[in-house]
Amino acid sequence: MTYLRFMELLQDRLEELISADPESARHWLNGSFEYSPDLFTIATYNPPRDWPMQIMMSDQVTIRLNDIDWERDTILTLDRNELPNLAEIVEQLAVS
């Protein structure tokens, strides 16, 4: 899987999760204030429709994606059942 394809899949997943339950998404993003003020700011000052793109452009996502060796000859595939939920995504971003 390429970097760009992974970004597309992650953004699609965020759009799906946030649009399915914006209030739950707001809860998870607002709860990240201590560890990830950027996510808190995204949820506080922007409408839910903008959250996926803003999360994708956040420093936390950039840092996490830069940790992956995209040049390695490993094939990365994700099954739909393996995609993380919003709580898991926020948790991973908060630890960066």
C-alpha positions as CSV (number, residue, x, y, z in Angstrom):
1,M,0.0,0.0,0.0
2,T,1.3,3.4,-0.8
3,Y,1.4,6.4,1.4
4,L,-1.3,8.2,-0.7
5,R,-3.6,5.2,-0.7
6,F,-3.2,4.8,3.1
7,M,-4.1,8.5,3.5
8,E,-7.2,8.0,1.3
9,L,-8.3,5.0,3.4
10,L,-7.7,6.8,6.7
11,Q,-9.6,9.9,5.6
12,D,-12.5,7.8,4.3
13,R,-12.6,5.9,7.6
14,L,-12.6,9.2,9.6
15,E,-15.4,10.5,7.4
16,E,-17.4,7.4,7.9
17,L,-17.0,7.3,11.7
18,I,-17.6,11.0,12.2
19,S,-20.6,11.3,10.0
20,A,-22.2,8.2,11.6
21,D,-22.1,9.7,15.0
22,P,-20.8,13.3,15.2
23,E,-21.6,13.6,19.0
24,S,-19.6,10.6,19.8
25,A,-16.8,11.9,17.6
26,R,-16.9,15.2,19.4
27,H,-16.7,13.4,22.7
28,W,-13.5,11.5,21.7
29,L,-11.9,14.6,20.2
30,N,-12.7,16.9,23.1
31,G,-11.5,14.2,25.5
32,S,-8.1,14.4,23.9
33,F,-7.3,17.9,25.2
34,E,-4.6,16.9,27.7
35,Y,-2.7,14.7,25.2
36,S,-3.7,16.2,21.9
37,P,-4.8,19.8,22.0
38,D,-4.9,20.0,18.2
39,L,-7.7,17.4,18.1
40,F,-9.6,19.3,20.8
41,T,-9.2,22.5,18.8
42,I,-10.5,20.8,15.6
43,A,-13.6,19.6,17.4
44,T,-14.2,22.9,19.3
45,Y,-13.9,25.4,16.5
46,N,-14.9,23.6,13.4
47,P,-18.0,21.8,12.0
48,P,-17.9,18.0,12.0
49,R,-17.8,17.9,8.2
50,D,-14.4,19.5,8.3
51,W,-12.9,17.2,11.0
52,P,-11.6,14.4,8.8
53,M,-9.5,16.6,6.6
54,Q,-8.2,18.7,9.5
55,I,-7.3,15.5,11.4
56,M,-5.5,14.3,8.3
57,M,-3.5,17.6,8.2
58,S,-2.7,17.5,11.9
59,D,0.8,17.2,13.2
60,Q,-0.1,14.0,15.0
61,V,-1.1,12.2,11.7
62,T,2.0,13.6,9.9
63,I,4.3,12.3,12.7
64,R,2.6,8.9,12.8
65,L,2.8,8.4,9.1
66,N,6.4,9.5,9.0
67,D,7.2,6.7,11.4
68,I,6.2,4.2,8.7
69,D,8.9,3.0,6.3
70,W,7.0,3.4,3.0
71,E,10.0,2.4,1.0
72,R,10.3,-1.0,2.6
73,D,9.4,-4.0,0.4
74,T,6.5,-5.0,2.7
75,I,3.0,-5.2,1.3
76,L,0.6,-3.6,3.7
77,T,-3.0,-4.6,3.3
78,L,-6.0,-3.8,5.5
79,D,-9.2,-5.7,5.7
80,R,-12.3,-3.7,6.3
81,N,-12.7,-5.5,9.7
82,E,-9.2,-4.4,10.7
83,L,-9.9,-0.6,10.4
84,P,-9.7,1.1,13.7
85,N,-12.6,2.9,15.4
86,L,-12.5,6.6,16.3
87,A,-11.4,5.9,19.9
88,E,-8.5,3.8,18.7
89,I,-7.4,6.5,16.1
90,V,-7.6,9.3,18.7
91,E,-5.6,7.1,21.2
92,Q,-2.9,6.5,18.7
93,L,-2.6,10.2,17.8
94,A,-2.6,11.3,21.4
95,V,0.5,9.2,22.3
96,S,2.7,10.8,19.6
